[in-house]
Amino acid sequence: MEKIRIGIIGTGSISHFHMVGYRASSDIAQVTAVCDLNEDRARAFAEKYGVPHVYTNYEDMLREAPLDAVSVTTWNNAHAPATIAALKAGKHVLCEKPLAMNAMQAQEMADTAKAAGKLLMVGFVRRFAQNTDALKAVIEAGDLGEIYSSQVSIVRRWGNPGGWFSDKKRSGGGALIDLGVHIIDLARYLAGNPHPVSVYGATFSRLGMKPDILGVEKYKTADYDEYCDVEDAATALIRFDNGMVTYLNVTWVDNAEDSSKMHFSGSKGGAQLEPVLEIYQDRHHYLNNIRPKLQYQGIDMEDIFTKEIRHFVTCIRDHSPCRCPAEDGVWLMKILDAVYESARTGHEVLIR
Ligand SMILES: NC(=O)c1ccc[n+]([C@@H]2O[C@H](COP(=O)([O-])OP(=O)(O)OC[C@H]3O[C@@H](n4cnc5c(N)ncnc54)[C@H](O)[C@@H]3O)[C@@H](O)[C@H]2O)c1
């Protein structure tokens, strides 16, 4: 069988992890073209990985390059236009998270994929982590009973990546749309993808970039600057149609120690996904803590992207069901829209 020919739109930080994945799947896929607004960056990427075709405009790439599928790894504001253009040009798409800037765009992307008969997969890469797989198996076996509550949190003390991330017209928002996406999705995914019904949320923009901090380094995006018009932090209570309530806390900047915590409370047992996977069950009248033995306790970026990309190209080759379908990206965007709306109005927002 011919290899699946891949184009990458956006050759910044995360595209290198997509490339790791495509190289690991070189038996069935091959990256044949790349595109970035920044020509030097696109050329350097193409040279590093031996990609023959380089573009600065994705419309040109979609028209001229022989491609079957693309990875969209641009700033958030280009996810919808690039994905829709690719789908209309007959390509399958793996689009990075968040699927779009808002739910309306995300729905249009999902509808375009359906009309074109092409796969639109959302880059919910944490669904491919070993700890997620292990906990999913425990939950699907019924060991935790009904999950009625989950608490998910990522706290960064001084972690605003700057550049496009903190520029609302290119990102759509701050900590919530960046980090919140991953952990809200995990709460939904592990609980069996319930639909959200209501959200009460708040966002905070009190601390900003803190440009004068000394003594520590932080991750800075490729085109770093200190412009910021997005939230440092967000908190929300999200109610789902299976009765589960998720408490979310996410910060880019906070007067608190860095941490990542996810806990699920069920009628028969509970589980902590992060910082370390641990299952809590009563056994023979004793309170048991069970720690599955895993190769990677936390997240190994190369491992999760390799599995995500393998899944994408396998779905294309075999027409098999996708673990991260577009509709899950749409539901996620409906939740984010509702948090921002609730933060703006001070009231609970219903989701339909
Ligand atoms: N899954 C994850 O864990 C994860 C981690 C980091 C970033 N991301 C997502 O990946 C995306 C990219 O993030 P990044 O950190 O790589 O950013 P980045 O700034 O390093 O790279 C983005 C690149 O896209 C290019 N670009 C922007 N608009 C374009 C357009 N219209 N056409 C062609 N190129 C365009 C930029 O020039 C830049 O080189 C974001 O959506 C982000 O949310 C996901």
The ligand as an SDF file (V2000), in Angstrom:
LIG
                    3D

 44 48  0  0  0  0  0  0  0  0999 V2000
   -0.9650   18.8520   22.7620 N   0  0  0  0  0  0  0  0  0  0  0  0
   -0.1360   19.5400   23.5210 C   0  0  0  0  0  0  0  0  0  0  0  0
    0.3130   19.0860   24.5750 O   0  0  0  0  0  0  0  0  0  0  0  0
    0.2830   20.9010   23.0580 C   0  0  0  0  0  0  0  0  0  0  0  0
    1.4250   21.5100   23.5860 C   0  0  0  0  0  0  0  0  0  0  0  0
    1.7930   22.7570   23.1010 C   0  0  0  0  0  0  0  0  0  0  0  0
    1.0220   23.3720   22.1310 C   0  0  0  0  0  0  0  0  0  0  0  0
   -0.1060   22.7670   21.6580 N   0  0  0  0  0  0  0  0  0  0  0  0
   -0.9550   23.4260   20.6470 C   0  0  0  0  0  0  0  0  0  0  0  0
   -0.2190   23.4300   19.4170 O   0  0  0  0  0  0  0  0  0  0  0  0
   -0.4690   24.6390   18.7100 C   0  0  0  0  0  0  0  0  0  0  0  0
    0.8680   25.3110   18.4070 C   0  0  0  0  0  0  0  0  0  0  0  0
    1.5430   25.5990   19.6090 O   0  0  0  0  0  0  0  0  0  0  0  0
    3.1400   25.7950   19.6430 P   0  0  0  0  0  0  0  0  0  0  0  0
    3.5280   25.7910   21.0610 O   0  0  0  0  0  0  0  0  0  0  0  0
    3.7610   24.8450   18.7050 O   0  0  0  0  0  0  0  0  0  0  0  0
    3.2450   27.2860   19.0800 O   0  0  0  0  0  0  0  0  0  0  0  0
    4.4650   27.9310   18.2560 P   0  0  0  0  0  0  0  0  0  0  0  0
    4.2750   29.3830   18.2970 O   0  0  0  0  0  0  0  0  0  0  0  0
    5.7470   27.3530   18.7260 O   0  0  0  0  0  0  0  0  0  0  0  0
    4.2320   27.3830   16.7580 O   0  0  0  0  0  0  0  0  0  0  0  0
    3.1070   27.7670   15.9890 C   0  0  0  0  0  0  0  0  0  0  0  0
    3.6040   28.0030   14.5770 C   0  0  0  0  0  0  0  0  0  0  0  0
    2.4500   28.1980   13.7360 O   0  0  0  0  0  0  0  0  0  0  0  0
    2.7940   29.1770   12.7570 C   0  0  0  0  0  0  0  0  0  0  0  0
    1.5430   29.7340   12.2060 N   0  0  0  0  0  0  0  0  0  0  0  0
    0.6450   30.5020   12.8190 C   0  0  0  0  0  0  0  0  0  0  0  0
   -0.3820   30.7860   11.9900 N   0  0  0  0  0  0  0  0  0  0  0  0
   -0.1010   30.1680   10.8100 C   0  0  0  0  0  0  0  0  0  0  0  0
   -0.7620   30.0890    9.5670 C   0  0  0  0  0  0  0  0  0  0  0  0
   -1.9420   30.7100    9.3380 N   0  0  0  0  0  0  0  0  0  0  0  0
   -0.1750   29.3830    8.5670 N   0  0  0  0  0  0  0  0  0  0  0  0
    1.0100   28.7510    8.7590 C   0  0  0  0  0  0  0  0  0  0  0  0
    1.6970   28.7960    9.9390 N   0  0  0  0  0  0  0  0  0  0  0  0
    1.1290   29.4910   10.9520 C   0  0  0  0  0  0  0  0  0  0  0  0
    3.6420   30.1800   13.5180 C   0  0  0  0  0  0  0  0  0  0  0  0
    4.4300   30.9620   12.6550 O   0  0  0  0  0  0  0  0  0  0  0  0
    4.4770   29.2550   14.4130 C   0  0  0  0  0  0  0  0  0  0  0  0
    5.7030   28.8940   13.8120 O   0  0  0  0  0  0  0  0  0  0  0  0
   -1.4130   25.4540   19.5890 C   0  0  0  0  0  0  0  0  0  0  0  0
   -2.7330   25.2710   19.1640 O   0  0  0  0  0  0  0  0  0  0  0  0
   -1.2420   24.8740   20.9720 C   0  0  0  0  0  0  0  0  0  0  0  0
   -2.4040   24.9820   21.7720 O   0  0  0  0  0  0  0  0  0  0  0  0
   -0.4690   21.5420   22.0880 C   0  0  0  0  0  0  0  0  0  0  0  0
  1  2  1  0
  2  3  2  0
  2  4  1  0
  4  5  1  0
  4 44  2  0
  5  6  2  0
  6  7  1  0
  7  8  2  0
  8  9  1  0
  8 44  1  0
  9 10  1  0
  9 42  1  0
 10 11  1  0
 11 12  1  0
 11 40  1  0
 12 13  1  0
 13 14  1  0
 14 15  2  0
 14 16  1  0
 14 17  1  0
 17 18  1  0
 18 19  2  0
 18 20  1  0
 18 21  1  0
 21 22  1  0
 22 23  1  0
 23 24  1  0
 23 38  1  0
 24 25  1  0
 25 26  1  0
 25 36  1  0
 26 27  1  0
 26 35  1  0
 27 28  2  0
 28 29  1  0
 29 30  1  0
 29 35  2  0
 30 31  1  0
 30 32  2  0
 32 33  1  0
 33 34  2  0
 34 35  1  0
 36 37  1  0
 36 38  1  0
 38 39  1  0
 40 41  1  0
 40 42  1  0
 42 43  1  0
M  CHG  2   8   1  16  -1
M  END
$$$$
